[in-house]
Amino acid sequence: MLIAFSLAACNKKTTPAKTEAKPNTTVIAKKPNPKIVTPVPKVISVADAAAKKSVDGRLYYDLEGKRYWKNYKDGKFYLYNKSMHGNPDFTPPK
């Protein structure tokens, strides 16, 4: 009798039938979320202890892949541009 009950429990008629997919269904693809771009500030204020010192003695700070150099006249850090090389405000006092 035990064998008969175990065979009845494994009967294929007790498993649910497979359902067929409806041919008229449409699939809607989700659009990816747009990447949020934060604006890059031109001037930041950073404590000198958090800044790093370059080989020539100037202080710089890296923020989100951008490098800021210290202006020794006003104490703020400015986003790098080519005009900083000749400007005496960006050279450290001796």
N, CA, C and O atoms as a GROMACS GRO file, in nm:
protein
  376
    1MET      N    1   0.081  -0.119   0.000
    1MET     CA    2   0.000   0.000   0.000
    1MET      C    3   0.086   0.127   0.000
    1MET      O    4   0.050   0.227  -0.061
    2LEU      N    5   0.196   0.121   0.067
    2LEU     CA    6   0.286   0.235   0.073
    2LEU      C    7   0.338   0.269  -0.066
    2LEU      O    8   0.352   0.387  -0.100
    3ILE      N    9   0.366   0.169  -0.144
    3ILE     CA   10   0.414   0.190  -0.281
    3ILE      C   11   0.305   0.253  -0.367
    3ILE      O   12   0.335   0.339  -0.450
    4ALA      N   13   0.181   0.213  -0.349
    4ALA     CA   14   0.071   0.267  -0.427
    4ALA      C   15   0.050   0.415  -0.397
    4ALA      O   16   0.024   0.494  -0.488
    5PHE      N   17   0.062   0.454  -0.269
    5PHE     CA   18   0.046   0.596  -0.233
    5PHE      C   19   0.159   0.681  -0.289
    5PHE      O   20   0.136   0.794  -0.332
    6SER      N   21   0.281   0.629  -0.288
    6SER     CA   22   0.392   0.708  -0.340
    6SER      C   23   0.383   0.722  -0.491
    6SER      O   24   0.421   0.826  -0.545
    7LEU      N   25   0.332   0.620  -0.560
    7LEU     CA   26   0.313   0.631  -0.705
    7LEU      C   27   0.200   0.728  -0.738
    7LEU      O   28   0.208   0.799  -0.838
    8ALA      N   29   0.097   0.730  -0.657
    8ALA     CA   30  -0.015   0.821  -0.681
    8ALA      C   31   0.029   0.966  -0.656
    8ALA      O   32  -0.020   1.057  -0.723
    9ALA      N   33   0.120   0.987  -0.563
    9ALA     CA   34   0.167   1.122  -0.533
    9ALA      C   35   0.252   1.177  -0.647
    9ALA      O   36   0.258   1.299  -0.666
   10CYS      N   37   0.317   1.091  -0.721
   10CYS     CA   38   0.404   1.135  -0.831
   10CYS      C   39   0.332   1.134  -0.965
   10CYS      O   40   0.398   1.143  -1.068
   11ASN      N   41   0.203   1.122  -0.966
   11ASN     CA   42   0.127   1.116  -1.090
   11ASN      C   43   0.138   1.249  -1.164
   11ASN      O   44   0.132   1.356  -1.102
   12LYS      N   45   0.154   1.245  -1.295
   12LYS     CA   46   0.170   1.366  -1.376
   12LYS      C   47   0.042   1.446  -1.387
   12LYS      O   48   0.047   1.564  -1.421
   13LYS      N   49  -0.071   1.386  -1.360
   13LYS     CA   50  -0.196   1.460  -1.369
   13LYS      C   51  -0.211   1.560  -1.256
   13LYS      O   52  -0.294   1.651  -1.265
   14THR      N   53  -0.134   1.545  -1.151
   14THR     CA   54  -0.145   1.638  -1.040
   14THR      C   55  -0.061   1.764  -1.060
   14THR      O   56  -0.078   1.860  -0.986
   15THR      N   57   0.029   1.767  -1.158
   15THR     CA   58   0.109   1.886  -1.185
   15THR      C   59   0.028   1.981  -1.273
   15THR      O   60  -0.050   1.935  -1.357
   16PRO      N   61   0.044   2.109  -1.256
   16PRO     CA   62  -0.032   2.204  -1.337
   16PRO      C   63   0.011   2.198  -1.483
   16PRO      O   64   0.127   2.171  -1.514
   17ALA      N   65  -0.083   2.224  -1.571
   17ALA     CA   66  -0.055   2.223  -1.715
   17ALA      C   67   0.020   2.349  -1.754
   17ALA      O   68   0.002   2.454  -1.691
   18LYS      N   69   0.102   2.341  -1.855
   18LYS     CA   70   0.176   2.457  -1.904
   18LYS      C   71   0.081   2.550  -1.976
   18LYS      O   72  -0.006   2.506  -2.052
   19THR      N   73   0.098   2.678  -1.952
   19THR     CA   74   0.015   2.777  -2.021
   19THR      C   75   0.093   2.832  -2.139
   19THR      O   76   0.214   2.851  -2.131
   20GLU      N   77   0.024   2.856  -2.245
   20GLU     CA   78   0.088   2.909  -2.366
   20GLU      C   79   0.088   3.061  -2.360
   20GLU      O   80  -0.006   3.122  -2.308
   21ALA      N   81   0.191   3.121  -2.412
   21ALA     CA   82   0.200   3.267  -2.416
   21ALA      C   83   0.103   3.321  -2.518
   21ALA      O   84   0.084   3.262  -2.624
   22LYS      N   85   0.042   3.433  -2.485
   22LYS     CA   86  -0.052   3.495  -2.579
   22LYS      C   87   0.026   3.560  -2.692
   22LYS      O   88   0.124   3.630  -2.666
   23PRO      N   89  -0.013   3.539  -2.817
   23PRO     CA   90   0.062   3.594  -2.930
   23PRO      C   91   0.046   3.745  -2.944
   23PRO      O   92   0.129   3.807  -3.011
   24ASN      N   93  -0.055   3.808  -2.886
   24ASN     CA   94  -0.081   3.951  -2.904
   24ASN      C   95  -0.020   4.037  -2.793
   24ASN      O   96  -0.049   4.156  -2.786
   25THR      N   97   0.063   3.980  -2.707
   25THR     CA   98   0.122   4.060  -2.601
   25THR      C   99   0.240   4.141  -2.656
   25THR      O  100   0.314   4.094  -2.742
   26THR      N  101   0.256   4.262  -2.605
   26THR     CA  102   0.366   4.348  -2.647
   26THR      C  103   0.461   4.369  -2.530
   26THR      O  104   0.419   4.374  -2.414
   27VAL      N  105   0.587   4.380  -2.561
   27VAL     CA  106   0.689   4.402  -2.460
   27VAL      C  107   0.736   4.546  -2.472
   27VAL      O  108   0.776   4.591  -2.579
   28ILE      N  109   0.730   4.619  -2.360
   28ILE     CA  110   0.772   4.758  -2.358
   28ILE      C  111   0.905   4.765  -2.285
   28ILE      O  112   0.916   4.726  -2.169
   29ALA      N  113   1.007   4.815  -2.354
   29ALA     CA  114   1.139   4.826  -2.294
   29ALA      C  115   1.147   4.954  -2.212
   29ALA      O  116   1.098   5.059  -2.255
   30LYS      N  117   1.207   4.946  -2.094
   30LYS     CA  118   1.223   5.064  -2.011
   30LYS      C  119   1.345   5.143  -2.058
   30LYS      O  120   1.448   5.086  -2.092
   31LYS      N  121   1.330   5.274  -2.059
   31LYS     CA  122   1.441   5.360  -2.095
   31LYS      C  123   1.532   5.375  -1.974
   31LYS      O  124   1.483   5.386  -1.862
   32PRO      N  125   1.664   5.376  -1.995
   32PRO     CA  126   1.754   5.394  -1.881
   32PRO      C  127   1.742   5.535  -1.825
   32PRO      O  128   1.714   5.630  -1.898
   33ASN      N  129   1.764   5.546  -1.695
   33ASN     CA  130   1.758   5.678  -1.632
   33ASN      C  131   1.872   5.765  -1.684
   33ASN      O  132   1.985   5.718  -1.698
   34PRO      N  133   1.843   5.892  -1.712
   34PRO     CA  134   1.950   5.979  -1.760
   34PRO      C  135   2.052   6.002  -1.649
   34PRO      O  136   2.017   6.011  -1.531
   35LYS      N  137   2.179   6.011  -1.688
   35LYS     CA  138   2.286   6.034  -1.592
   35LYS      C  139   2.278   6.178  -1.543
   35LYS      O  140   2.270   6.272  -1.622
   36ILE      N  141   2.281   6.193  -1.412
   36ILE     CA  142   2.273   6.326  -1.353
   36ILE      C  143   2.414   6.386  -1.351
   36ILE      O  144   2.506   6.330  -1.292
   37VAL      N  145   2.427   6.499  -1.415
   37VAL     CA  146   2.556   6.567  -1.424
   37VAL      C  147   2.553   6.686  -1.329
   37VAL      O  148   2.470   6.775  -1.342
   38THR      N  149   2.645   6.684  -1.234
   38THR     CA  150   2.653   6.797  -1.142
   38THR      C  151   2.746   6.902  -1.200
   38THR      O  152   2.850   6.867  -1.256
   39PRO      N  153   2.711   7.028  -1.188
   39PRO     CA  154   2.798   7.132  -1.242
   39PRO      C  155   2.928   7.140  -1.163
   39PRO      O  156   2.931   7.119  -1.042
   40VAL      N  157   3.035   7.171  -1.233
   40VAL     CA  158   3.168   7.180  -1.172
   40VAL      C  159   3.188   7.324  -1.126
   40VAL      O  160   3.182   7.416  -1.207
   41PRO      N  161   3.213   7.344  -0.994
   41PRO     CA  162   3.235   7.482  -0.948
   41PRO      C  163   3.371   7.533  -0.993
   41PRO      O  164   3.466   7.456  -1.005
   42LYS      N  165   3.380   7.662  -1.019
   42LYS     CA  166   3.506   7.725  -1.061
   42LYS      C  167   3.595   7.755  -0.942
   42LYS      O  168   3.718   7.753  -0.954
   43VAL      N  169   3.534   7.784  -0.827
   43VAL     CA  170   3.609   7.823  -0.707
   43VAL      C  171   3.556   7.743  -0.589
   43VAL      O  172   3.434   7.729  -0.573
   44ILE      N  173   3.648   7.690  -0.506
   44ILE     CA  174   3.609   7.620  -0.385
   44ILE      C  175   3.695   7.669  -0.270
   44ILE      O  176   3.803   7.726  -0.291
   45SER      N  177   3.648   7.648  -0.148
   45SER     CA  178   3.725   7.682  -0.028
   45SER      C  179   3.759   7.553   0.044
   45SER      O  180   3.669   7.477   0.080
   46VAL      N  181   3.887   7.530   0.066
   46VAL     CA  182   3.934   7.408   0.130
   46VAL      C  183   4.039   7.448   0.234
   46VAL      O  184   4.116   7.541   0.213
   47ALA      N  185   4.040   7.374   0.345
   47ALA     CA  186   4.144   7.399   0.446
   47ALA      C  187   4.279   7.355   0.390
   47ALA      O  188   4.288   7.258   0.315
   48ASP      N  189   4.383   7.427   0.425
   48ASP     CA  190   4.516   7.396   0.375
   48ASP      C  191   4.563   7.258   0.420
   48ASP      O  192   4.644   7.195   0.352
   49ALA      N  193   4.514   7.211   0.534
   49ALA     CA  194   4.554   7.079   0.584
   49ALA      C  195   4.499   6.967   0.494
   49ALA      O  196   4.558   6.859   0.487
   50ALA      N  197   4.387   6.991   0.426
   50ALA     CA  198   4.329   6.890   0.338
   50ALA      C  199   4.393   6.890   0.200
   50ALA      O  200   4.382   6.792   0.126
   51ALA      N  201   4.459   6.998   0.164
   51ALA     CA  202   4.523   7.009   0.033
   51ALA      C  203   4.656   6.936   0.032
   51ALA      O  204   4.716   6.910   0.136
   52LYS      N  205   4.701   6.904  -0.090
   52LYS     CA  206   4.830   6.837  -0.108
   52LYS      C  207   4.928   6.937  -0.168
   52LYS      O  208   4.889   7.037  -0.228
   53LYS      N  209   5.056   6.908  -0.150
   53LYS     CA  210   5.160   6.999  -0.198
   53LYS      C  211   5.228   6.938  -0.319
   53LYS      O  212   5.266   6.821  -0.316
   54SER      N  213   5.244   7.016  -0.426
   54SER     CA  214   5.311   6.969  -0.547
   54SER      C  215   5.462   6.979  -0.528
   54SER      O  216   5.510   7.025  -0.424
   55VAL      N  217   5.537   6.936  -0.629
   55VAL     CA  218   5.684   6.938  -0.622
   55VAL      C  219   5.737   7.080  -0.610
   55VAL      O  220   5.836   7.103  -0.539
   56ASP      N  221   5.674   7.175  -0.678
   56ASP     CA  222   5.723   7.313  -0.673
   56ASP      C  223   5.669   7.391  -0.553
   56ASP      O  224   5.695   7.511  -0.542
   57GLY      N  225   5.594   7.327  -0.463
   57GLY     CA  226   5.549   7.391  -0.340
   57GLY      C  227   5.409   7.448  -0.343
   57GLY      O  228   5.361   7.498  -0.242
   58ARG      N  229   5.342   7.442  -0.457
   58ARG     CA  230   5.205   7.494  -0.466
   58ARG      C  231   5.107   7.395  -0.406
   58ARG      O  232   5.129   7.274  -0.412
   59LEU      N  233   4.998   7.446  -0.349
   59LEU     CA  234   4.894   7.360  -0.292
   59LEU      C  235   4.786   7.333  -0.396
   59LEU      O  236   4.748   7.422  -0.472
   60TYR      N  237   4.737   7.208  -0.399
   60TYR     CA  238   4.629   7.171  -0.489
   60TYR      C  239   4.533   7.078  -0.417
   60TYR      O  240   4.568   7.018  -0.315
   61TYR      N  241   4.412   7.066  -0.471
   61TYR     CA  242   4.309   6.979  -0.415
   61TYR      C  243   4.235   6.914  -0.531
   61TYR      O  244   4.193   6.982  -0.625
   62ASP      N  245   4.219   6.782  -0.525
   62ASP     CA  246   4.147   6.709  -0.629
   62ASP      C  247   4.003   6.684  -0.582
   62ASP      O  248   3.981   6.635  -0.471
   63LEU      N  249   3.907   6.719  -0.667
   63LEU     CA  250   3.765   6.700  -0.636
   63LEU      C  251   3.695   6.646  -0.759
   63LEU      O  252   3.687   6.714  -0.861
   64GLU      N  253   3.644   6.523  -0.751
   64GLU     CA  254   3.569   6.458  -0.858
   64GLU      C  255   3.645   6.459  -0.990
   64GLU      O  256   3.587   6.486  -1.095
   65GLY      N  257   3.773   6.431  -0.986
   65GLY     CA  258   3.853   6.423  -1.106
   65GLY      C  259   3.902   6.556  -1.160
   65GLY      O  260   3.966   6.560  -1.265
   66LYS      N  261   3.874   6.664  -1.092
   66LYS     CA  262   3.919   6.797  -1.132
   66LYS      C  263   4.022   6.846  -1.031
   66LYS      O  264   4.012   6.817  -0.912
   67ARG      N  265   4.121   6.919  -1.080
   67ARG     CA  266   4.227   6.969  -0.991
   67ARG      C  267   4.210   7.119  -0.972
   67ARG      O  268   4.193   7.195  -1.067
   68TYR      N  269   4.215   7.158  -0.845
   68TYR     CA  270   4.203   7.298  -0.806
   68TYR      C  271   4.336   7.342  -0.744
   68TYR      O  272   4.396   7.269  -0.666
   69TRP      N  273   4.381   7.463  -0.781
   69TRP     CA  274   4.507   7.517  -0.731
   69TRP      C  275   4.478   7.637  -0.642
   69TRP      O  276   4.384   7.712  -0.665
   70LYS      N  277   4.560   7.653  -0.538
   70LYS     CA  278   4.538   7.760  -0.442
   70LYS      C  279   4.588   7.894  -0.495
   70LYS      O  280   4.698   7.905  -0.548
   71ASN      N  281   4.503   7.994  -0.478
   71ASN     CA  282   4.540   8.132  -0.505
   71ASN      C  283   4.586   8.189  -0.371
   71ASN      O  284   4.505   8.200  -0.279
   72TYR      N  285   4.713   8.224  -0.360
   72TYR     CA  286   4.768   8.270  -0.233
   72TYR      C  287   4.726   8.412  -0.199
   72TYR      O  288   4.748   8.458  -0.086
   73LYS      N  289   4.668   8.483  -0.293
   73LYS     CA  290   4.623   8.620  -0.267
   73LYS      C  291   4.493   8.620  -0.187
   73LYS      O  292   4.480   8.694  -0.089
   74ASP      N  293   4.395   8.537  -0.228
   74ASP     CA  294   4.267   8.535  -0.157
   74ASP      C  295   4.243   8.406  -0.078
   74ASP      O  296   4.145   8.399  -0.003
   75GLY      N  297   4.328   8.305  -0.093
   75GLY     CA  298   4.318   8.184  -0.014
   75GLY      C  299   4.221   8.080  -0.066
   75GLY      O  300   4.202   7.977  -0.001
   76LYS      N  301   4.158   8.102  -0.180
   76LYS     CA  302   4.062   8.009  -0.237
   76LYS      C  303   4.132   7.919  -0.341
   76LYS      O  304   4.241   7.950  -0.388
   77PHE      N  305   4.066   7.809  -0.375
   77PHE     CA  306   4.119   7.716  -0.474
   77PHE      C  307   4.040   7.732  -0.603
   77PHE      O  308   3.916   7.731  -0.602
   78TYR      N  309   4.112   7.748  -0.714
   78TYR     CA  310   4.050   7.772  -0.844
   78TYR      C  311   4.072   7.652  -0.936
   78TYR      O  312   4.176   7.586  -0.930
   79LEU      N  313   3.974   7.625  -1.020
   79LEU     CA  314   3.984   7.518  -1.119
   79LEU      C  315   4.099   7.549  -1.213
   79LEU      O  316   4.118   7.664  -1.254
   80TYR      N  317   4.176   7.447  -1.248
   80TYR     CA  318   4.297   7.466  -1.329
   80TYR      C  319   4.264   7.526  -1.466
   80TYR      O  320   4.167   7.486  -1.531
   81ASN      N  321   4.345   7.622  -1.508
   81ASN     CA  322   4.346   7.672  -1.645
   81ASN      C  323   4.488   7.717  -1.679
   81ASN      O  324   4.571   7.732  -1.589
   82LYS      N  325   4.516   7.738  -1.805
   82LYS     CA  326   4.653   7.766  -1.850
   82LYS      C  327   4.706   7.900  -1.801
   82LYS      O  328   4.828   7.918  -1.792
   83SER      N  329   4.619   7.994  -1.769
   83SER     CA  330   4.665   8.127  -1.729
   83SER      C  331   4.727   8.126  -1.589
   83SER      O  332   4.784   8.227  -1.547
   84MET      N  333   4.717   8.017  -1.517
   84MET     CA  334   4.774   8.011  -1.382
   84MET      C  335   4.926   8.006  -1.382
   84MET      O  336   4.989   8.044  -1.283
   85HIS      N  337   4.987   7.960  -1.490
   85HIS     CA  338   5.132   7.942  -1.493
   85HIS      C  339   5.208   8.074  -1.479
   85HIS      O  340   5.310   8.078  -1.410
   86GLY      N  341   5.163   8.179  -1.542
   86GLY     CA  342   5.233   8.306  -1.536
   86GLY      C  343   5.180   8.398  -1.428
   86GLY      O  344   5.236   8.506  -1.407
   87ASN      N  345   5.075   8.360  -1.358
   87ASN     CA  346   5.013   8.446  -1.260
   87ASN      C  347   5.086   8.436  -1.126
   87ASN      O  348   5.097   8.326  -1.071
   88PRO      N  349   5.136   8.546  -1.071
   88PRO     CA  350   5.210   8.540  -0.944
   88PRO      C  351   5.120   8.508  -0.823
   88PRO      O  352   5.170   8.471  -0.717
   89ASP      N  353   4.988   8.521  -0.838
   89ASP     CA  354   4.898   8.490  -0.728
   89ASP      C  355   4.896   8.340  -0.696
   89ASP      O  356   4.859   8.302  -0.585
   90PHE      N  357   4.934   8.255  -0.791
   90PHE     CA  358   4.930   8.111  -0.772
   90PHE      C  359   5.065   8.052  -0.734
   90PHE      O  360   5.079   7.931  -0.722
   91THR      N  361   5.165   8.137  -0.716
   91THR     CA  362   5.295   8.088  -0.670
   91THR      C  363   5.305   8.110  -0.520
   91THR      O  364   5.263   8.215  -0.470
   92PRO      N  365   5.361   8.015  -0.446
   92PRO     CA  366   5.367   8.029  -0.300
   92PRO      C  367   5.466   8.138  -0.260
   92PRO      O  368   5.567   8.159  -0.327
   93PRO      N  369   5.437   8.206  -0.149
   93PRO     CA  370   5.532   8.308  -0.101
   93PRO      C  371   5.659   8.243  -0.050
   93PRO      O  372   5.658   8.131   0.001
   94LYS      N  373   5.769   8.313  -0.066
   94LYS     CA  374   5.899   8.255  -0.025
   94LYS      C  375   5.947   8.309   0.104
   94LYS      O  376   6.054   8.271   0.151
   0.00000   0.00000   0.00000
